[in-house]
Amino acid sequence: MSGLPIISADQRMAEQRGIKGVILGPSGIGKTSLLWSVDPNSTLFFDLEAGDLAVEGWPGDTIRPRTWDECRNFAVFIGGPNPALRDDQHYSQAHYNAVLQKYGDPGVMAKYQSIFVDSITVAGRLCFQWCKGQPQAFSEKTGKPDLRGAYGLHGQEMIAWITHLQHTRGKNVWFVGILDEKTDDFNRRYYTPQIEGSKTGLELPGIVDQVISMVEVKPEEGPSYRAFICQTLNPWGYPAKDRSGRLTMVEEPHLGRLMEKIHQPGKPAAERLSFERPKKVTEAAPATGAPVDMAMNTGA
């Protein structure tokens, strides 16, 4: 009789773990050109934008899916099957077996340590185009197109695709996407990923390990420069998250060195995290103007 499959701390820490992250930035900031900063021999370029002019001459391998079906097929080929799914579902064992018959030996993926998906914005468009042709995108009563049904299906499809790639434990997977700047009803500026629908953009930061904003930083003195914004608490309000705890707020825009830094041995939790109450900050209350005590736990 087999015992409970508990993974010990030593086994867990010895596992090869890949980084799953998304890099968001405005058009033209140089996101695709980040390929020049990674090892071409161990990186697969998942080219959805046909934007390889920026990396013309880059000596790495490329795949170019043109449809949503191809995107899902490549995802299950890269990540393997999900044993929790039924045979009639995508990413199941049956889907994986069918893809193997089409693409051959999955051992060809062994040489790749990183998958560079450019871009999640275009993936969302391919997915939405596919969703608009499905039965859920039409009203049962009138038979007319129903965008609400299409967007609902789109959110499910995109999250399933991203989550499957996220579970590819042994590989780094980087999604690249466009960062939009918008204003709300109170004319306050905020930033959001440019992806069809709202579900994917809202849930994406909770799925991946790293959320990086690649932006132009304009200091008070000196020329502006490109940088990675890597921490949630940043003065510009850019979307960012660092689950590794190894990155500073601003890092150089070099993906290879960023991954090296994330893979470095981490500091003990006692040195990285702070659970103490910060110094008191006096701020006027919105309604009465009376001083209030503002405090927030922060992590290093």
Protein Blocks (a to p, Z undefined) as FASTA:
>chain_A
ZZdddddfklmmmpccdddddddddehilmmmmmmmpcfklcccddfkopammmgoiacd
cdddfbfklmmmmmmmmnopafkbcfkbghiaklmmmmmmmnopaklmmmpmbdcdddfk
lmmmmmmmmmmmpmklpcfklopacfklmmmmmmmmmmmmmmmmmmmmkbccdddddddd
dddfkopacdddddehjklmmmmmmmmmbdcdddddddfbdcddddddfbfbacklpacd
dfkopacfbdcddfklmmmmmmpccddfklmpccbdcdddddddfklopacdddddddZZ
